[in-house]
Amino acid sequence: MKQLSNILTYLLLLVLAATMLLPFLWMLSTSLMSELEVYQFPPKFIPSAFKWSNFVEAMTLQPFGRFFLNTAIVSLASVAGQLIFCSMAAYAFARLRFRWRDKIFALYLATMMIPAIVTIIPAFLIINMFGWMNTYWALFTPTLSSVWGIFLLRQFFQTIPKDLEDAARIDGASDWTIFWRIILPLSKPALATLAIFAFMGSWKDFLWPLIVTNRMDMRTVEVGIANFSTIYQTDWSHQMAAAVVVMLPIVLVFFFAQRYFVRGITLTGIKG
């Protein structure tokens, strides 16, 4: 009976996995079709001839070399900013003692309940006031810190034995020395997790780059994919080819860092 239950469980998981993979398989199939095949009815899931030239054409019809450069710069800046600012804020909330610390942190966490779309207009007005439209500053400044990143690192910092900190203070170490030479080296798994999530979030961002840039040379890859759609038609084969290429860095990151994704989920459940 238990063996039958395991078999049914695995079959259910396989069905769910196939359901999740179906959109990606359709995207890959469409990227290899000719324009006529895309609009055939009933739809075809296997191209009659694999048109690999769609990938080359998609990369040349739009300046994707520039798009990838912009996205890489913004993503790396976002990762660096979150590692620096989130770690310092998390250390303050986890280790330092100051008035209303826990209340301020609770208020800070409460902002996670505010939808990101609500802050877009104020953020846009601030960026426009600084004259940063169509610049890298506009693209990565709002992502230099995150409430989730601070929460993640704070939870991890609180698991580090306080005896290490007390021993360092006896030897005359300052708060900055403890943070830099003790806390950060012991927090590499949490920092790696934050870096991966920050990179993915910045790489996949679409709405903010669309709002703060209107020059082609400042667009990112996600906006570049959308450029294949106009009010008159959508170039599905080239759009899907571009989407496959843009997705590859995310797939590679996930493939080589699966354990950090799991770590990120478990860290947020650590008792504070």
Secondary structure, DSSP 8 states (H G I E B T S, - for coil): -HHHHHHHHHHHHHHHHHHHHHHHHHHHHHHTS-HHHHT-SS--SS-SS--THHHHHHHHHTTHHHHHHHHHHHHHHHHHHHHHHHHHHHHHHHH---TTHHHHHHHHHHGGGS-GGGGHHHHHHHHHHHT-TTSHHHHHGGGS--HHHHHHHHHHHTTS-HHHHHHHHHTT--HHHHIIIIIHHHTHHHHHHHHHHHHHHHHT--HHHHHH--SGGG--HHHHHHTTB-SS-B-HHHHHHHHHHHHHHHHHHHHHTHHHHHHHHHHTTS--
